């Protein structure tokens, strides 16, 4: 049988009738791998057409080739100079001389073709990875006030996706996730192709490339030695190498921190204190701890937000005073910023600095006593939690020492969601009243309650408004308010809108909480409320502190006298110079102030 090859009309080689082992080329019994080899390569035709186009249009081809090369160079230079924070993104950041480019060019010039191409691909992928990490750093710095940790922070992407679904809907969330994945893949592919293209360019012009690399190296060394700057930025830079070193340090520190924190978490000043010696001065009290989402110092001091928030705090202080309540307020420095509220909650309640997810998991799995669990251990308090933000299983209930928890699905709400928040805080408080506070605790016991209020959660649009308490019903009354509010996107692109709406959300929650206290509080009610963290940088501004307000409100003046030594400010608005403690200091100071006796646990 003939083994000749025939040429088709396109000039492409057709498959032979047979192959060397005698198997017919089109036989159904031919091995799959061999049949695949016989198929025409789809890119061969594309390359042929490309060559024909270049031959027909040489000027346009050269222009296009030059443009692609320039774009490849720009992409690589931008990736090499990419900072890890938004406030460092300036034109001058990207017109400096990167040391990595000089070294990379020198290596590429010296290598043969195959190793050079392989190194170019690997370098492009690595540069893509560093670009993605820098962008993640930008996002984490902007929203959480810290860089991305490649060891600890992957689990937060699931929370971010849930936030998108809750705030903007499932379709928008899926589209956003798909767009991000596509963009990341595109970054890797484009940078790998760009590096290959630039390496080929160097190989085609070795003399010019060598001289250019030497000049660039001399300029870099000179600029670095003399500290030369352009627009306030060093002319010589090694941004990518520095970022890589920083990531390595974070990974190393995270690993060491886990081991060190396990030892810290085993130490508890009140770990062996008998229940009879915990908070004896609060026996018989109606104890309530409340966290207000994103209630930070910026709400009280920022020039855009503060006028409205401060006026609300002052007005509510007067209203509470008329109802017989008195308040003292100070500042706590939160362990988190912009999000990850659970870190703020657990830091306050544990007396430990829980600043990352690994520390949180360590504490949740430990027997380190929480402040709320201290009340349960007395045997004199029923303990209950109201958590409208909890929409799935919450095993943390055990560590918090809560006998009963009401989540988002157990409060009977039939009204609309307000962006991420499942229900308005006023409704949550009324349900707390109806389901918990109005009920008598078990015989001979008091009650300790933990509430998490969520209406001031980002993106702060739409936000609810106060309605008459006797009209709350099942929450349907909020339908018209939600429809008349701003869409979730209103605060995403305008920082002024963000500040204004965030301030209104804080005013709403403070008003709802203090009106509830005014309406339903008793002579035995003791309310502690505080923020879990500052809002993100769009509301608080870049480089804002991590301080949050904290207030204690009660009718019994003797109770507040026990914290006189704290030097907190009278009223709901802490003075600018009021004492600032780390949030982790609150548990032990509170336990001590109200009569608890330390019995340390050290292992």
C-alpha positions as CSV (number, residue, x, y, z in Angstrom):
1,X,0.0,0.0,0.0
2,X,1.2,3.4,-0.9
3,X,2.9,5.5,1.8
4,X,3.1,8.8,-0.1
5,X,1.8,12.0,1.3
6,X,-0.5,14.3,-0.7
7,X,-0.6,18.1,-0.5
8,X,-3.9,19.8,-0.3
9,X,-4.9,23.0,-2.0
10,X,-3.9,25.1,1.1
11,X,-0.4,23.7,0.9
12,X,-1.0,21.8,4.2
13,X,0.2,18.2,4.3
14,X,-2.5,15.6,4.5
15,X,-2.3,12.5,6.6
16,X,-0.6,9.4,5.0
17,X,-2.7,6.4,4.0
18,X,-0.5,4.2,6.2
19,X,2.0,4.5,9.0
20,X,5.3,2.7,9.3
21,X,3.9,-0.3,11.2
22,X,1.4,-0.9,8.4
23,X,-1.7,0.1,10.2
24,X,-4.1,2.0,7.9
25,X,-4.2,5.7,8.7
26,X,-8.0,5.7,9.0
27,X,-8.4,2.3,10.6
28,X,-10.8,2.3,13.6
29,X,-8.4,0.0,15.3
30,X,-5.5,2.4,15.1
31,X,-4.2,3.3,18.6
32,X,-5.7,6.6,19.9
33,X,-2.4,8.4,20.4
34,X,-1.3,7.6,16.8
35,X,-4.6,8.7,15.4
36,X,-4.3,12.0,17.3
37,X,-0.8,12.5,15.9
38,X,-2.2,12.2,12.4
39,X,-4.8,14.9,12.8
40,X,-3.8,18.3,11.4
41,X,-2.6,20.9,14.0
42,X,-5.3,23.6,14.3
43,X,-2.7,26.3,15.0
44,X,-0.7,25.4,11.8
45,X,-3.3,27.0,9.6
46,X,-3.4,30.0,11.9
47,X,0.3,30.4,11.6
48,X,0.2,30.0,7.9
49,X,-2.4,32.7,7.6
50,X,-0.5,35.0,9.9
51,X,2.6,34.6,7.8
52,X,0.7,35.4,4.6
53,X,-0.8,38.5,6.3
54,X,2.7,39.7,7.4
55,X,4.0,39.2,3.9
56,X,1.1,41.2,2.4
57,X,1.2,44.0,5.0
58,X,4.8,44.4,6.2
59,X,4.4,47.9,7.5
60,X,1.3,47.1,9.6
61,X,3.0,43.9,10.8
62,X,6.0,45.8,12.1
63,X,3.8,48.4,13.8
64,X,1.7,45.7,15.4
65,X,4.8,43.8,16.5
66,X,6.3,46.9,18.0
67,X,3.1,47.8,19.8
68,X,2.8,44.3,21.3
69,X,6.4,44.4,22.4
70,X,5.9,47.9,24.1
71,X,2.7,46.6,25.8
72,X,4.6,43.5,27.0
73,X,7.4,45.7,28.4
74,X,4.9,48.1,30.1
75,X,3.0,45.1,31.7
76,X,6.2,43.7,33.1
77,X,7.5,47.0,34.4
78,X,4.1,47.7,36.0
79,X,4.1,44.2,37.6
80,X,7.6,44.7,38.9
81,X,6.8,48.1,40.4
82,X,3.4,47.2,41.8
83,X,3.0,48.5,45.4
84,X,0.9,46.7,48.0
85,X,-1.2,49.6,49.2
86,X,-3.6,51.9,47.3
87,X,-2.1,55.1,48.6
88,X,1.2,54.3,47.0
89,X,-0.2,53.9,43.5
90,X,1.3,56.9,41.6
91,X,2.7,57.3,38.1
92,X,6.2,57.8,39.6
93,X,5.9,54.4,41.2
94,X,6.1,52.7,37.8
95,X,8.9,54.8,36.1
96,X,11.8,53.7,38.2
97,X,14.5,51.2,37.5
98,X,13.7,47.7,38.9
99,X,16.7,45.7,39.9
100,X,14.8,42.5,39.0
101,X,14.6,43.6,35.4
102,X,18.3,44.4,35.1
103,X,19.3,41.0,36.6
104,X,16.7,39.1,34.6
105,X,17.9,40.7,31.3
106,X,21.5,39.8,32.1
107,X,20.5,36.1,32.7
108,X,18.3,35.9,29.7
109,X,21.1,37.2,27.4
110,X,23.5,34.5,28.6
111,X,21.1,31.5,28.2
112,X,20.5,29.3,25.1
113,X,17.1,29.3,23.6
114,X,15.3,26.5,25.5
115,X,16.5,27.3,29.0
116,X,15.8,31.0,28.2
117,X,12.2,30.4,27.2
118,X,11.6,28.0,30.1
119,X,13.0,30.6,32.5
120,X,10.9,33.3,30.9
121,X,7.7,31.3,31.4
122,X,8.6,30.5,35.0
123,X,9.5,34.1,35.7
124,X,6.3,35.4,34.1
125,X,4.2,33.0,36.2
126,X,6.1,34.0,39.4
127,X,5.7,37.6,38.6
128,X,2.0,37.0,38.1
129,X,1.8,35.4,41.5
130,X,3.5,38.3,43.1
131,X,1.2,40.7,41.3
132,X,-1.8,38.9,42.6
133,X,-0.4,38.9,46.1
134,X,0.3,42.7,45.9
135,X,-3.3,43.3,44.7
136,X,-4.5,41.1,47.6
137,X,-2.4,43.2,50.0
138,X,-4.0,46.3,48.6
139,X,-7.5,45.0,49.2
140,X,-6.7,43.7,52.7
141,X,-4.9,46.9,53.6
142,X,-7.9,48.9,52.4
143,X,-10.6,46.8,54.0
144,X,-8.9,45.0,56.9
145,X,-6.0,47.4,57.7
146,X,-3.4,44.7,57.2
147,X,-1.6,42.8,54.5
148,X,-2.7,39.4,53.1
149,X,-1.4,36.3,54.9
150,X,-0.8,33.5,52.5
151,X,-1.0,31.0,55.4
152,X,-4.0,32.1,57.3
153,X,-6.3,34.1,55.1
154,X,-7.5,31.7,52.4
155,X,-10.6,30.9,54.5
156,X,-11.7,34.5,54.3
157,X,-12.5,34.2,50.6
158,X,-15.5,32.0,51.5
159,X,-16.7,34.8,53.8
160,X,-16.1,37.3,51.1
161,X,-18.2,35.3,48.6
162,X,-21.0,35.0,51.2
163,X,-20.8,38.8,51.8
164,X,-21.3,39.4,48.0
165,X,-24.2,37.0,47.9
166,X,-25.9,38.6,50.9
167,X,-25.2,42.2,49.8
168,X,-25.7,42.1,46.0
169,X,-27.4,38.8,45.2
170,X,-26.4,35.4,44.0
171,X,-26.1,36.3,40.3
172,X,-23.9,39.3,40.9
173,X,-21.7,37.3,43.3
174,X,-21.2,34.5,40.8
175,X,-20.4,37.0,38.0
176,X,-17.9,38.8,40.3
177,X,-16.2,35.6,41.3
178,X,-16.0,34.4,37.7
179,X,-14.6,37.8,36.6
180,X,-11.9,37.7,39.3
181,X,-10.8,34.1,38.4
182,X,-10.7,35.0,34.7
183,X,-8.7,38.2,35.5
184,X,-6.2,36.2,37.6
185,X,-5.7,33.6,34.9
186,X,-5.2,36.4,32.4
187,X,-2.5,38.0,34.5
188,X,-0.6,34.8,34.6
189,X,-0.9,34.1,30.9
190,X,-0.1,37.7,29.8
191,X,2.9,38.0,32.0
192,X,4.3,34.6,30.9
193,X,3.8,35.6,27.2
194,X,5.3,39.0,27.8
195,X,8.4,37.6,29.4
196,X,8.9,35.2,26.5
197,X,8.5,38.0,24.0
198,X,11.0,40.2,25.8
199,X,13.5,37.4,26.2
200,X,13.2,36.7,22.4
201,X,13.8,40.4,21.7
202,X,17.0,40.3,23.9
203,X,18.2,37.2,22.1
204,X,17.7,38.8,18.6
205,X,19.8,41.8,19.5
206,X,22.5,40.5,21.9
207,X,24.9,43.4,21.4
208,X,22.4,46.2,22.0
209,X,20.8,44.2,24.9
210,X,24.1,43.7,26.6
211,X,25.1,47.4,26.4
212,X,21.6,48.5,27.5
213,X,21.7,46.1,30.5
214,X,25.2,47.3,31.5
215,X,24.0,50.9,31.4
216,X,20.9,50.1,33.4
217,X,22.9,48.3,36.0
218,X,25.3,51.2,36.4
219,X,22.5,53.7,36.7
220,X,20.7,51.5,39.3
221,X,23.8,51.1,41.4
222,X,24.6,54.8,41.2
223,X,21.1,55.8,42.0
224,X,20.9,53.4,44.9
225,X,24.3,54.5,46.3
226,X,23.4,58.2,46.1
227,X,19.8,57.8,47.1
228,X,18.6,59.6,43.9
229,X,14.9,60.2,43.8
230,X,12.2,61.2,41.3
231,X,9.0,62.8,42.5
232,X,9.9,61.8,46.0
233,X,10.4,58.1,45.1
234,X,13.8,56.3,44.9
235,X,14.9,55.9,41.3
236,X,16.4,52.5,42.0
237,X,13.9,49.9,43.3
238,X,13.6,46.3,44.2
239,X,9.9,46.2,44.9
240,X,9.2,42.7,43.8
241,X,12.2,41.2,45.8
242,X,11.1,43.2,48.8
243,X,7.5,42.0,48.5
244,X,8.7,38.4,48.2
245,X,10.8,38.8,51.3
246,X,7.9,40.3,53.1
247,X,5.6,37.4,52.2
248,X,8.2,35.0,53.3
249,X,8.5,36.7,56.7
250,X,4.7,36.7,57.1
251,X,4.6,32.9,56.5
252,X,7.4,32.3,58.9
253,X,5.9,34.6,61.5
254,X,2.5,32.9,61.2
255,X,4.0,29.5,61.8
256,X,5.9,30.7,64.9
257,X,2.9,32.7,66.1
258,X,0.7,29.6,66.2
259,X,3.0,27.7,68.5
260,X,3.6,30.7,70.7
261,X,-0.1,31.6,71.0
262,X,-1.0,28.1,72.1
263,X,1.1,28.6,75.1
264,X,-0.4,32.1,75.8
265,X,-3.9,30.8,75.5
266,X,-3.2,28.2,78.3
267,X,-2.6,31.0,80.8
268,X,-5.7,32.5,82.4
269,X,-5.8,34.8,85.4
270,X,-9.3,33.6,86.3
271,X,-9.1,30.1,84.8
272,X,-9.3,28.4,88.2
273,X,-11.6,30.9,89.9
274,X,-14.6,29.1,91.5
275,X,-18.0,30.2,90.2
276,X,-18.8,31.6,93.6
277,X,-16.0,34.1,93.2
278,X,-16.8,35.3,89.7
279,X,-18.7,38.7,89.3
280,X,-20.3,38.6,92.8
281,X,-21.2,42.3,92.6
282,X,-23.4,41.6,89.5
283,X,-25.5,38.9,91.1
284,X,-29.2,39.7,90.6
285,X,-28.4,42.1,87.7
286,X,-29.9,41.9,84.2
287,X,-26.6,41.8,82.4
288,X,-26.4,42.6,78.6
289,X,-23.3,42.7,76.4
290,X,-23.9,44.2,72.9
291,X,-21.6,44.6,70.0
292,X,-22.4,47.2,67.4
293,X,-21.1,46.4,64.0
294,X,-18.3,48.7,62.7
295,X,-18.9,51.3,65.5
296,X,-15.5,52.9,65.5
297,X,-13.7,56.0,66.6
298,X,-14.1,57.6,63.2
299,X,-17.9,57.8,63.7
300,X,-17.3,60.0,66.7
301,X,-14.4,62.2,65.4
302,X,-14.5,62.3,61.6
303,X,-15.6,65.7,60.4
304,X,-18.2,64.3,58.0
305,X,-19.7,61.7,60.3
306,X,-19.1,63.1,63.8
307,X,-21.7,66.0,63.8
308,X,-24.6,63.6,63.3
309,X,-23.3,60.8,65.4
310,X,-22.2,63.0,68.3
311,X,-25.5,64.8,68.3
312,X,-27.2,61.4,68.6
313,X,-25.0,60.3,71.4
314,X,-25.5,63.5,73.3
315,X,-29.3,63.4,72.8
316,X,-29.5,59.8,73.8
317,X,-27.4,60.4,76.9
318,X,-30.0,63.1,78.0
319,X,-32.9,60.8,77.2
320,X,-31.4,58.0,79.3
321,X,-30.7,60.3,82.1
322,X,-34.3,61.3,82.2
323,X,-35.2,57.6,82.4
324,X,-32.8,57.2,85.4
325,X,-29.8,55.7,83.5
326,X,-26.2,56.9,83.7
327,X,-23.3,56.0,81.5
328,X,-19.5,56.1,81.3
329,X,-17.5,55.7,78.1
330,X,-13.9,55.0,77.0
331,X,-11.9,53.6,74.1
332,X,-10.7,50.1,73.3
333,X,-8.2,49.3,70.5
334,X,-9.7,46.5,68.5
335,X,-7.7,43.4,67.3
336,X,-9.2,43.8,63.9
337,X,-10.1,46.5,61.4
338,X,-12.7,46.9,58.7
339,X,-14.1,43.3,59.1
340,X,-13.6,39.9,60.7
341,X,-15.9,41.0,63.5
342,X,-15.6,37.7,65.3
343,X,-12.0,38.6,66.1
344,X,-13.2,41.7,68.0
345,X,-15.9,39.7,69.8
346,X,-13.6,36.9,70.9
347,X,-10.8,39.3,71.9
348,X,-13.1,41.3,74.2
349,X,-14.6,38.2,75.7
350,X,-11.3,36.1,76.1
351,X,-8.9,38.7,77.3
352,X,-6.5,37.5,74.6
353,X,-5.3,39.4,71.5
354,X,-7.0,37.4,68.7
355,X,-5.8,39.1,65.6
356,X,-6.0,36.3,63.0
357,X,-8.0,33.3,62.1
358,X,-5.5,30.8,63.5
359,X,-5.6,32.4,66.9
360,X,-9.4,32.4,66.7
361,X,-9.5,28.7,66.0
362,X,-7.0,28.0,68.8
363,X,-9.1,29.8,71.4
364,X,-12.4,28.4,70.2
365,X,-11.0,24.9,70.7
366,X,-9.6,25.7,74.1
367,X,-11.1,25.9,77.6
368,X,-9.9,29.5,78.1
369,X,-12.8,31.2,79.9
370,X,-14.8,33.8,78.1
371,X,-16.4,36.7,79.9
372,X,-19.9,35.4,79.0
373,X,-18.9,31.9,80.2
374,X,-17.9,33.4,83.6
375,X,-21.5,34.3,84.2
376,X,-22.6,30.8,83.3
377,X,-20.0,29.3,85.7
378,X,-21.5,31.2,88.6
379,X,-24.5,29.0,88.4
380,X,-26.6,32.1,89.0
381,X,-27.3,33.3,85.4
382,X,-29.1,31.9,82.5
383,X,-27.1,32.8,79.4
384,X,-28.6,33.6,75.9
385,X,-27.3,35.0,72.6
386,X,-29.2,36.8,69.9
387,X,-27.2,36.6,66.6
388,X,-29.1,38.0,63.6
389,X,-25.9,37.7,61.6
390,X,-25.5,33.9,62.2
391,X,-27.0,32.0,59.2
392,X,-25.3,28.6,59.6
393,X,-24.2,26.3,62.4
394,X,-22.3,28.2,65.1
395,X,-20.2,25.8,67.2
396,X,-18.7,28.8,69.1
397,X,-21.8,28.8,71.2
398,X,-20.1,26.3,73.6
399,X,-17.0,28.5,74.1
400,X,-19.1,31.5,74.8
401,X,-21.0,29.6,77.4
402,X,-24.5,30.4,76.0
403,X,-27.4,28.1,77.0
404,X,-29.5,29.3,74.1
405,X,-28.8,31.1,70.8
406,X,-31.3,32.7,68.4
407,X,-29.9,33.0,64.9
408,X,-31.2,34.8,61.8
409,X,-33.8,32.1,61.1
410,X,-35.3,31.9,64.6
411,X,-36.4,35.5,65.1
412,X,-39.5,35.4,62.8
413,X,-38.5,38.1,60.5
414,X,-40.5,38.4,57.3
415,X,-39.3,41.8,56.1
416,X,-36.6,42.7,53.5
417,X,-32.9,42.4,54.0
418,X,-30.9,45.6,54.2
419,X,-27.9,44.6,52.1
420,X,-25.8,42.3,54.2
421,X,-27.8,42.8,57.4
422,X,-30.6,40.1,57.7
423,X,-32.9,42.4,59.7
424,X,-33.0,45.9,61.2
425,X,-31.5,46.2,64.7
426,X,-34.8,47.7,66.0
427,X,-36.6,44.5,65.0
428,X,-33.8,42.4,66.6
429,X,-34.1,44.3,69.9
430,X,-37.9,43.9,69.9
431,X,-37.5,40.2,69.3
432,X,-35.0,40.0,72.1
433,X,-37.5,41.7,74.3
434,X,-40.4,39.4,73.3
435,X,-38.5,36.1,73.3
436,X,-35.9,36.6,76.0
437,X,-35.9,39.8,78.1
438,X,-39.6,39.8,79.0
439,X,-39.4,36.2,80.2
440,X,-38.4,35.3,83.7
441,X,-35.2,33.3,84.1
442,X,-35.1,30.0,85.9
443,X,-36.0,30.2,89.6
444,X,-33.3,31.9,91.6
445,X,-31.3,33.1,88.6
446,X,-30.6,36.3,86.7
447,X,-29.8,36.5,83.0
448,X,-26.8,37.4,81.0
449,X,-27.4,38.2,77.3
450,X,-25.1,38.7,74.3
451,X,-26.4,40.6,71.4
452,X,-24.8,41.3,68.0
453,X,-26.4,44.2,66.1
454,X,-25.7,44.3,62.4
455,X,-27.5,47.3,60.7
456,X,-24.2,49.3,60.6
457,X,-22.5,46.6,58.5
458,X,-20.9,47.6,55.2
459,X,-22.0,48.5,52.5
460,X,-24.3,50.8,54.5
461,X,-27.0,51.0,51.8
462,X,-29.8,50.7,52.1
463,X,-30.2,51.4,55.8
464,X,-33.3,51.1,57.9
465,X,-35.1,53.9,59.8
466,X,-36.8,53.9,63.2
467,X,-40.5,53.0,63.2
468,X,-43.0,53.0,66.1
469,X,-42.1,50.1,68.3
470,X,-45.7,48.8,68.4
471,X,-45.8,48.6,64.6
472,X,-42.8,46.3,64.1
473,X,-44.9,43.1,63.8
474,X,-43.1,40.6,61.6
475,X,-40.9,43.2,60.0
476,X,-43.0,43.7,56.9
477,X,-43.2,47.4,57.9
478,X,-39.7,47.8,56.6
479,X,-40.6,47.0,53.0
480,X,-41.2,50.5,51.9
481,X,-38.2,51.8,53.8
482,X,-35.9,49.3,52.0
483,X,-37.3,50.1,48.6
484,X,-36.9,53.8,49.2
485,X,-33.3,53.5,50.3
486,X,-30.2,53.7,48.2
487,X,-29.0,50.6,46.4
488,X,-26.0,48.7,47.7
489,X,-23.8,50.2,45.0
490,X,-24.4,53.7,46.2
491,X,-21.5,53.6,48.7
492,X,-19.1,51.6,46.6
493,X,-17.5,54.3,44.5
494,X,-17.9,57.5,46.5
495,X,-16.2,57.9,49.9
496,X,-18.4,60.8,50.8
497,X,-21.5,58.8,50.3
498,X,-19.8,56.0,52.3
499,X,-19.1,58.3,55.2
500,X,-22.5,59.8,55.2
501,X,-24.4,56.6,55.1
502,X,-22.1,54.9,57.6
503,X,-22.7,57.7,60.0
504,X,-26.5,57.4,59.6
505,X,-26.3,53.6,60.2
506,X,-24.5,54.2,63.5
507,X,-27.0,56.8,64.5
508,X,-29.8,54.4,63.7
509,X,-28.3,51.5,65.8
510,X,-27.4,53.7,68.8
511,X,-30.9,55.2,68.8
512,X,-32.6,51.7,68.5
513,X,-30.5,50.3,71.4
514,X,-30.9,53.2,73.8
515,X,-34.6,53.6,73.0
516,X,-35.0,49.9,73.8
517,X,-33.1,50.4,77.1
518,X,-35.3,53.5,77.9
519,X,-38.4,51.5,77.0
520,X,-37.7,48.1,78.6
521,X,-34.7,48.5,81.0
522,X,-35.2,48.0,84.7
523,X,-33.4,49.1,87.8
524,X,-31.3,46.0,87.5
525,X,-30.3,46.3,83.8
526,X,-26.6,46.8,83.1
527,X,-25.8,47.4,79.5
528,X,-22.3,47.2,78.1
529,X,-22.1,48.1,74.4
530,X,-19.1,48.7,72.1
531,X,-17.9,48.5,68.5
532,X,-16.2,45.4,67.2
533,X,-13.9,47.4,64.9
534,X,-13.5,50.5,62.8
535,X,-15.2,50.6,59.4
536,X,-13.0,50.1,56.3
537,X,-10.8,52.8,54.9
538,X,-13.6,54.2,52.6
539,X,-15.4,55.3,55.8
540,X,-12.5,55.8,58.3
541,X,-9.8,57.0,55.9
542,X,-6.4,55.6,55.3
543,X,-4.3,55.0,58.4
544,X,-7.1,55.4,60.8
545,X,-6.7,54.1,64.4
546,X,-8.3,50.8,65.5
547,X,-10.1,52.4,68.4
548,X,-13.7,51.8,69.1
549,X,-16.1,53.4,71.7
550,X,-17.2,51.3,74.7
551,X,-19.9,52.4,77.2
552,X,-21.4,51.0,80.4
553,X,-25.0,52.1,81.2
554,X,-26.9,51.3,84.5
555,X,-29.4,52.9,86.9
556,X,-27.5,51.8,90.0
557,X,-25.0,54.6,90.7
558,X,-23.0,52.3,93.0
559,X,-22.3,50.0,90.2
560,X,-20.7,52.7,88.1
561,X,-18.8,53.9,91.1
562,X,-16.9,50.6,90.8
563,X,-15.3,51.8,87.6
564,X,-14.4,55.3,88.8
565,X,-10.7,54.5,88.7
566,X,-11.0,53.8,84.9
567,X,-11.4,57.6,84.4
568,X,-14.0,57.1,81.6
569,X,-16.1,60.0,80.3
570,X,-19.6,60.5,81.7
571,X,-22.2,59.9,79.0
572,X,-22.3,57.9,75.8
573,X,-19.7,59.9,74.0
574,X,-16.1,59.2,75.1
575,X,-13.8,62.3,75.2
576,X,-11.0,62.4,72.7
577,X,-8.5,62.0,75.5
578,X,-10.4,59.4,77.4
579,X,-8.3,56.3,78.3
580,X,-7.5,53.8,75.6
581,X,-7.0,50.2,76.4
582,X,-6.3,47.2,74.2
583,X,-9.5,45.3,73.7
584,X,-7.9,42.3,75.3
585,X,-7.6,44.1,78.6
586,X,-11.3,44.6,79.0
587,X,-12.2,41.1,80.3
588,X,-9.9,41.0,83.3
589,X,-10.5,44.7,84.2
590,X,-14.3,44.1,84.1
591,X,-14.0,40.9,86.2
592,X,-11.8,42.6,88.7
593,X,-14.0,45.7,89.0
594,X,-17.0,43.7,89.9
595,X,-15.5,41.6,92.6
596,X,-14.0,38.5,90.8
597,X,-11.0,36.9,92.6
598,X,-8.1,35.8,90.4
599,X,-7.1,32.2,90.5
600,X,-4.6,31.7,87.7
601,X,-4.5,28.8,85.4
602,X,-1.1,28.3,83.8
603,X,-1.3,25.1,81.8
